[in-house]
Amino acid sequence: MTDGTIVFIVVTLVTITDIGIALYMRSRAAAMDNGDVASDSGSADGLRRTATMLLAFAPLMWLVMTLFSFGIIPSGLDPVQF
């Protein structure tokens, strides 16, 4: 495995995890709005803003790191080879 392959796999797993956390935060904010969950962990608006930020920037981070991993943007990594 090249360095680019390892970076690509790790960044993909982190992106999937970030999206999962963002979806959980959205559902938690909706539950707080409905009164099902106590709001001891913060405000629903704050959770919603953080989730939106994760949903917006996680795919962008994945795209940039994928370009690095495949050698499209030159870096010190060995590109992914098939």
N, C-alpha and C positions, 0 to 999 in steps of 0.2 A: 504494500500500500504506500502510495506517495503521500507527501505532506498535505497536498491539496485535497486528497480523498478524505483524510482524517478530519481536516478543518471543515469540509463540506458536510460530513456526517454529524459532527458535533454541533455546527451551526443549525443544521436542519432539526436536530433534536431540541435545541434551545428554543427555536422558533415555534415548534409545535407545543412545547411546554408553555411558552409565553401566551400563545393563543388560548390554550386551555385555562390558564390562570385568568386571562381577561374575560372569558366567557363565564367562569365561576364568579368573578367580581360583579359582572353584570347581573347575574341571577341573584346574588346576595343583595345588590342595591335594589332590585325589584322587590325582593322579600322585605327589605327594610321599609320601602314605600308602602307596602301592603300591611305592615305592622306585624308580620309573622316572626321577625327576628328583632332582637333588641339592638339599638344603635350604639352599643358600647364601643365598637371598633372604629367609629368615625361617622362621617355623613355619607348619605347615599350619593350625593352629588360628587363628592371626592372620589368615591369608588368608581363611579361612572366615568369621570374624567380620566382616571388612571387606566381604566380598561380601554377607553378610546385611544389613549396614547399607545398602549401596548398593541392594540389591533392595527394601528396605523404604522408604527415604526418597526415592528417585528418582521413583516414581509420586506420592508425596505432594507433592513439589515441583512436579511437572508439573500436578497438580490445582489447587494454589493459584495458580500462574502463569497457568493457563488461565482461572481465575475472574477474575484481574486483566485478562487480555487481552480477554475478552469483556465487561468492564464490570460483571460481577455484584458484584464487590468494587470500590467506587469507588477510583480512583487517577488519576494525572495522564496516563494513557495514553489515546489515542484508541482506542475499542473496535473490534474486528474487525467489518467490514461486508461483507455478501455482495452 
